Amino acid sequence: DYAEAHYNLSFSLSNLGDYAGALRETKRALEIDPYYTPQSFQLAIDLEFEDADLKIVPDLGGEKRVSGGVETFQFDTGLLDSIFKQLEPSEAPTAEPPAEGDPYALAEDFLSKGLVDRAMSEVRRAMQRGANEARGDVLLGEAFGRQGAWGDALERFEAARRVSPNNAEALRGETQALLMLGRGADAAEPAALLYKVLPDDVDALLLVATARYESGDAEGALEVLDRARRVDATRADVLRGIGNVLKAMGNIDAAISAYRHALTIDGDFAAVRYDLAQLLMTRGDFADAERELLAALDAVPTYADATLALAGLHRRLDAPDRALDLLVDFLERDPYSFDGLVALGELLLDLERPDDAAFAFQRVLRFDPSHVGAAFHQGVLLARQERYREALACFRRVAELEPQGEYARRAFREARAISLRLDGEDA
């Protein structure tokens, strides 16, 4: 409940490009205290596996309050001028000195440090001085990508390719931008060229495989991933990709085998343990699934998907108290997790606490009126109260929002049951 910490966390998340997280933290801060006052924070880090000499210098320049008035005051203009002189910003930016003859070295240094705006300014200055145009457009594309502006990034990568059609970094950037924009089919063409240019670059091969899969060529994606595995057998992420494609193709046993192989390479790969647990649950191996989820949370204690999956597993195994403890702890850390709130609401319905469940669903809908899960459960609660017209309106809304989703199918069944009940009453 510390408003200033939430405000500053939002600034940090925004600089990292997590704008949804920044918005969540800002909303939470505004709930606690609508007025922001800049604060100075000290950060202490507990490094479990390293012997670090970490010193925090005390802030001796904070605000001081004194009682009583000031008896005398002498205005010294020379002293005032010297103070403003000290406060003038340094003209030279803090950066690594550029490599001799490399006009983009300073921009790349800024980009590596996350100083995106400075990097873009340096790139444009270098391009104005006649530096390589294709390389400049690639760097601008990377900078836009860091900001999440994938449309602008795509334009820069395409511009680089017009100058240098087989530029590897431009092809890599264009493929990634198209994938981020949800245009997997369009990504197939630059991905094919990227495969020819960088046939032994594992990161490039992962992009190519993703583009092939998104364009509907699952077999082709597996072919590229198998090549990546042969190029570097120590990459657990490649084996995870193989498992994901096999899972999508319905080959569950082979997918499980790929995930287990990935874990022999990197036992702390929490996402793989989560993926493996999902498959184990579909086969009814609940004990093994629980062990994988616990191991995932041991590696990454704040892993939201694993926490919600474990709570769902406890609920499925008739252990509501354990599920409730998990969800309450999770929502204390992230009170704006809509999936967490919906999961809590579903559990509260199981526990016959409809008023508390309604509060959870309403909290979600207050921030996201188009949330499918919350809208569906609101309809269920309205039906329980025999407010059938309102319930049917909720179910129609669910079908409009996500016509092919699981909630839409459940909404259809609920709406049909209501219609049959109303027809019976009319008869």
Long-range contacts (C-beta under 8 A, 24 or more apart in sequence): 1-32, 2-32, 3-29, 3-32, 3-33, 3-36, 4-29, 4-33, 4-36, 4-37, 4-39, 4-41, 5-41, 6-32, 7-36, 8-39, 8-41, 15-114, 16-114, 17-146, 17-147, 17-148, 19-148, 24-334, 24-336, 27-336, 27-367, 28-335, 28-336, 93-118, 103-129, 103-131, 103-132, 104-131, 104-132, 104-135, 104-136, 104-139, 107-139, 108-139, 111-139, 111-142, 111-143, 111-146, 114-146, 116-143, 116-146, 116-147, 119-143, 133-160, 133-163, 134-160, 134-161, 134-163, 134-164, 134-167, 134-170, 135-160, 135-169, 137-163, 137-170, 138-167, 138-169, 138-170, 138-173, 141-170, 141-173, 141-177, 142-173, 145-173, 145-176, 145-177, 145-180, 150-177, 150-180, 150-181, 151-177, 151-181, 153-177, 154-178, 154-181, 161-190, 166-193, 166-197, 168-194, 168-197, 168-198, 168-204, 171-197, 172-198, 172-204, 172-207, 175-207, 175-208, 175-211, 176-207, 178-211, 179-207, 179-210, 179-211, 179-214, 184-210, 184-211, 184-213, 184-214, 184-215, 185-214, 185-215, 185-216, 187-211, 187-214, 187-215, 188-212, 188-215, 188-217, 195-224, 199-227, 200-231, 202-228, 202-231, 202-232, 202-235, 202-238, 205-231, 205-238, 206-237, 206-238, 206-241, 209-241, 209-245, 210-241, 213-245, 213-248, 218-245, 218-248, 218-249, 221-245, 222-246, 234-265, 235-265, 236-262, 236-263, 236-265, 236-266, 236-269, 236-272, 237-262, 237-269, 239-265, 239-272, 240-269, 240-271, 240-272, 240-275, 243-272, 243-275, 243-276, 244-275, 247-275, 247-279, 252-279, 252-282, 252-283, 255-279, 256-280, 268-299, 269-299, 270-295, 270-296, 270-297, 270-299, 270-300, 270-303, 270-306, 271-296, 273-299, 273-306, 274-303, 274-305, 274-306, 274-309, 277-306, 277-309, 278-309, 281-309, 281-313, 286-313, 286-316, 286-317, 289-313, 302-333, 304-330, 304-334, 304-337, 304-339, 304-340, 307-340, 308-339, 308-340, 308-343, 311-343, 311-347, 312-343, 315-346, 315-347, 315-350, 320-347, 320-350, 320-351, 323-347, 324-351, 336-367, 338-364, 338-367, 338-368, 338-371, 338-373, 338-374, 339-373, 341-374, 342-371, 342-373, 342-374, 342-377, 345-374, 345-377, 346-377, 349-377, 349-380, 349-381, 354-381, 354-384, 357-381, 370-401, 372-398, 372-401, 372-402, 372-405, 372-407, 372-408, 373-407, 375-401, 376-407, 376-410, 376-411, 376-414, 379-411, 379-414, 380-414, 383-414, 383-418, 388-418, 388-421, 388-422, 391-418, 392-418
